Amino acid sequence: MKAIHVHEFGNPEVMKLEETEDPKPAKGEVVVKIHAAGLNPVDTYIRSGLYPFKPPLPYTPGMDGAGIVESSGEGVTRVKVGDRVYTAGTISGSYAEKALCKESQVYHLPEKITFKQGAAIGTPYATAYYALFYRAHAIPGETVLVHGASGGVGIAAVQFARASGMKVIGTSGTEKGRGLVIEQGAHHVFDHNSPGYLEEILRTTDGKGVDVILEMLANVNLGKDLTILAKNGRVVVIGSRGTVEIDPRNTMVRNASILGMILMSASENETFSIHSALIAGLENRTLRPVIGREYPLSEAALTHHEVIESKAFGKIVLIP
Ligand code: NAP
């Protein structure tokens, strides 16, 4: 089979499409024939070698994908050969024609969801759910700002929050992105690059502030976020690419909380529960993964440039 290999950490061009042996499932493992692989920003951090977690070299990037179970090892009961599945984590990497996964890393893909959409579920939707419900404990009737709503996690968060009866405010840096955010269910959308947008957000809450902020770029926004929170407000730091200065007094006067999160810290039971919620939402169509761009596997390097350097519009997927 063909797979992307990283032999040394570095720029996107270190990713090479190479011929390799097909994976074989051991006890409790399955091999998924990948029809689409989902790209996440963390794939680029790991590839660069700057992320705290470094896989042994060489390795194949990618946690998310969707396809068909091709073979399964002893003791596997959750899925069977021929099932349509999406992956949330893999053993061997999803930027490949086939991926070896633990049984616990594969979930049934609802019938109406395409493989490309399936590749957009694992990390983004689980992250949005974990942030909104496990970290922020957001409840119906609250106001949620999805600060960076046009990408993989943001779209998922908008859909979850809207389906749960929250008032949803989203942001995007482009007109196309803002159109998408409204289409996905946000009540209001703003441009996070426009001066004065935070005041406009405050006005939509009649000056009370937002109850929850899901923050995709904390190094740029955290200090400002603290000024538009309501009393007992919570900011969940989902993404950050550097340091930031904040005024801690802004948390004191609001009784506010700053909550970090990393999806990997969810327990096995929490992960199973999160994916049960995702599948229910996919089945009843409140969750609708959006594919922005698709490329052949051979263009993996280009997609790693794009996800960091271009404006977001849904998910980028790679097709083996
Ligand atoms: P993505 O698809 O590339 O989307 C990035 C989002 O950030 C877009 O909505 C983009 O908006 C927005 N953005 C850009 N500049 C911004 C600004 N100044 N203020 C607010 N938002 C801004 O990435 P993703 O998959 O949604 O992931 C988002 C972030 O969460 C990434 O940093 C990722 O590494 C992180 N993440 C963390 C976890 C975790 O476990 N903690 C899990 C998954 C992802 P425009 O392009 O429209 O400007």
Boltz pocket constraint, residues with backbone or C-beta under 6 A from the ligand:
constraints:
  - pocket:
      binder: B
      contacts: [[A, 39], [A, 40], [A, 41], [A, 42], [A, 123], [A, 124], [A, 127], [A, 147], [A, 148], [A, 149], [A, 150], [A, 151], [A, 152], [A, 153], [A, 154], [A, 171], [A, 172], [A, 173], [A, 174], [A, 177], [A, 192], [A, 193], [A, 215], [A, 216], [A, 217], [A, 220], [A, 221], [A, 237], [A, 238], [A, 239], [A, 240], [A, 261], [A, 262], [A, 263], [A, 264], [A, 307], [A, 310], [A, 311], [A, 312], [A, 313], [A, 314], [A, 315]]
      max_distance: 6.0
